[in-house]
């Protein structure tokens, strides 16, 4: 039986009804596989292997491993003590067990994510690993190539704001620039902690709240610069979406940022030389310097960002996973 005729058990229905990154990814992957006639099954008994994000029912996964069929795990970031406190070991336990005991193949979302997992969990005996970065839908996320800033720069940041590291360094950095530049910051997404939103209220901030994807994309196109703050991001969709709309990305040199936006390496505030950064490493002063540099040389950074548009698309991402599936099936013939 050729690789093309073998099919994975992919439990799409267990994930696609949810919200968040894994559910969005699984919906996009299923759409791609359907559109390109890539076979898969929703019956574990007929699957020549299994694929799932993060972790799945260990009883089912163990059956695949014991029968010699490939177990392909998609791993993003892990929980760690500096950000998630004493609970991090418990939060990591299911995905770590899957990774060390059952997985034959692991697909990481960035080289940084692979290094992070190797640091926290170990390299895993006999594991085959690959890296496929996330992608944005070009039908939704595309640039307005005619846009130029007017007398006031439009800045934007997006996310589900739950921790201070996601917004406080940005606002504090911009506080240092109000005397030099005219700008407005649009904040897209919910604040899961109302006191956090209250702490960063400014006259020049517009809190836009949650939006659907087309409205997020349109807001990005109506902006000039994307600002991002997050500790140790493995492969943030928000950054890839901003890059897909041709925005210069100003952020910190943490996690996968230098991988994802090579045009922005000159716009990443320096961080200590270690794998896992801490909240105190996010310097608003250094971030303000990078924002200032982008504002002063905006046409150059805008063109660099536009040159990178199209590097990370949803189809490219899904095709990378299909390639990883075929490689796993080639190595494990039932």
N, C-alpha and C positions, 0 to 999 in steps of 0.2 A: 504493500500500500504506500503510495507516494505521500510526501508531506502535505501536498495540496488537498489530498482526500481525507487526511486525518483532521479531527476537530477537537477543540478544547471544550470542556464544560466551563462556561462562564456564567455565574449566578447573577446576571444583570438585575433581575427583579429584587434581589436582596439589597441592592444599593441605589437603584435609580429613583426610588420613591422618596429618598431622603433629600436634604439640602446640603450644600457645602461642596468643597473641592472634589472629594472622591465620587460623589453622586453625579456632579457635572461631567467629570471625566468619563465615567461609565456610560452616561447617555451619549456623549460625543463618540466614544469608541463604538458603541452599538450601531449608531447611525452610519459611521464609516464602514463597518464590516457589512452591514446590510446593503449599502449602496455599491460596494465593491465585490459583493458575492463571496465574502470570506466566510467559510463554514464555521459554525459553532453549535453547541447544543445546550439545552437547559435540563438535560437528563444526566445526572452524574454517572449512571451506569454505562452510558454509551460514550462518555468522554475519553479521549486518548491522553488527556492531561487536564489540569485545572488552572485557571487564572483568576485572581481576585486582588483588590487593593487592601493593603495593610494586614488584615487577618480575616479568617473565616472559620466556620465550625470545625474544630479540631478533629472531631470524629470523622467527618467527611475527608478532610485533608489527609489524615493519617491513612485512610484506605487507599488513596491515590499513591501515596509514598510507598506503602507496603507492597503494592502491586507493580511497582517499577514505572509508574506513569509520572511525567513531570509535574511538579508543583511550582507554579510561577507566581511570585509575590511581587506586588508593586509597593515600594516603600518610599515614603516621603521622610520628613524629619521625625526625630524622636523627642521624647520629653526629657528634660534635664533639670538638675536640682536648682541651679541659679535662677531659673525662671518659673519652675513649676513646684518648687518646694519639696517637702517630704513625700508627697504623693507620686513623685516621678517614677519610682520603681514599680509601683502598682499599675500605673498607667501604661508603662512599657511592656508589662508582663505578657499579654497575649501576642503582640506582634513579635516580641523577642523569642517566644517559644516557637512560633511559626518559622521564624527566620533560622533558628539554630537546629530545630528538630525535624522540620518537614520540608522546607523549601529546597528545590534543586536549582532554581533559577530566580534571580532577583533583578528587577528593573528599577533603577534609581532615577530620580528626576533631575539630578545634577551631580557633577563630580563632587561638589561639596557634601551633598547628602550622603554619598557613598562613604566619604571619609568620616563623616559624623557617625554613621551607623557602625563602621569598623571600629571607631574609637569607643563607642558605648557598648556594642554587643560582641565585638570580635569579627574576624573575617569570615567565619563559617567554613567548615570543612567540605571541600569539594564543590562549593557553590560556583555556578557560572553567573557572572554579573554583567549588566550592560547599563547604559545611561541613555534615557530618552527624555528630553526636556519638554515641558508643557507647551501648548500652542493656543493661539487665539483664532477665533472664527473670522476670516478676512471679509466675510459678507457683513459682519457687524463692526469689526474693529479695523478701520482704515483711516488714513490721514486726510486732512484738508490741506493739500499742498499749496493752496493759494493764501492761506492765513498768514498774516503778519501782525505782530503786537501793535496795539495803539499806544496812547500815552500812558496807559497803566497795564502792567503785566498781569495776566490771569494765571494764577498758580492753582494746582489741584492735588489732592491726595484722596485715596479711596481705601476702603476696608471695613471690617467689623471691629470697631474700636473698643477693645476690652482691657487693654493694659496701657499704662502711661507711656511705655517706650514707643507706642505706635503714633503718638500725636504730640506729646509734650516737647520732645527735642525740636520738632519742626516749628512749633509756635514760638518757643524760646529763641530759636535762631532767627526767625523773622522779626521778633521784637528788636533785634540788634540792627535791622536794616530799614526800619520805617523812616528814618531821617534821610536816607539816601535814595530810596526808590519808591515809586507809587505802584502798589499791587493790591490784588484781592486774592484771598485763598478760599477756594471752594472745597469743602469737606463732604465727600460722598460716602454714605453708609451709616448704619446705626451705631449709637453709643450704648454698649451693654451696661455701662456704669454711668448714670446720669451725672454723678458728682465729677466725673472725669471731663465731661463736656462743659460743665459749669466752670471748671478751673481754667479752661483755655478760651473763654469767650473774649473776642476782641472786635472792635468796630470794623476791621478789615477782613473778618472771617464770615463766610456764608455757609451755614450748616444746611446742606441740601437733603440730608436724610437718605433712606434707602431708595434705590432705583432699580428698574429692570435693566437687563444688559444693553438693549439699544439706547436707553437714556444715558447710561454710564458712558457708552461709546461716544454719543453726541456731546456730552459734557467734556470728555477728553479732547474732542476735536475743537471745541470752543476755548481750549486752554492753551497756554504757551509752554509751561514747564510742569513736570510731574515730580512731586516730592514724596519720598518714601522713607519711613523709619520703622525698623523691626529688628529684633535681635536674632541673629543666626538664621535668616530665611533660607529654607532648602530650595525652593523654586516657586516664588510667589506669582500666582496668576495675575495679580493686580499690576505687577511690573511688566509682565509680558504683554498685557493688554495696552498699557500705556506706550510701550515701545512699538506695538503694532499700529498705533495711531500717529507715530512719528514724533512723539514728545521727548525732548531731552529729559533724562531721569537723574535727579540729584538725590543722593542718599549717602549711606555709610558703607565703607568697605568691609562688610560683614557677610557671612554666609556665602551664598551663591552670586552675590550682586556683580562682582567683576566678571563672572562667566556670562551672565545673562545680557548685560549691556556693555559690551566692550567699547562702544562709542562713549560711554559715560565714565570710563576709568579715571578720567581727569576730573570728574564731578563726584567722586566718592570720597567722603571725609575719612581720613586715616583712622585706623583702629589698632589696638595692641596686637602683636603678632602671636595669636593663639587661636585654636580651633573654635572654642566656645567663648563668646563674649558675654559680658555682664551689663546690666542697666547703666552702671556708672561709666562704662566705656563710651557711651554715646554723648559726644561733646557738642552741645549747641554752637559753641564758638567756632569749631572746625566746620560744622555743617554750614554756618553762616558764610564762611569764606568760600565754600563751593557754590552756594547760591549766588553770591556776589560775582564770582567768576562767570557763571552762566549768564547772568543778566548783562554783564559788561560785554561778553562775546557771544551774544545770543545767536546771530545768524550762522556762525560757524557750528555751534553745537546743534542747532536745529537741523542743519544740512547733514551732519554726521548721523543724527537720529533718523532722518528720512532715508539715508542710504541703507539703514539696517532693516527697514520695513520689509516684511515678508520672510524674515529668517525663521520665525517660529509661528507656524500655522497649525490649526487643528488637524488638517489632513496629514501634514508632515509628522506630527506627533503620533497620530493613530497608525500611520504606515510604519513608524519605528517600532511600535508594539507588535504589529503583525509580523515584522521581521524577527523580533525576539521570540515570538511564539513558534515560528517555523524552525528557528535554530534549536529551541528546546525540544521540539518534536523530533528533529533529526537526531538529537543525542539520546532520545529515549523512545525507541520503537517498541510498541507493545507486542 
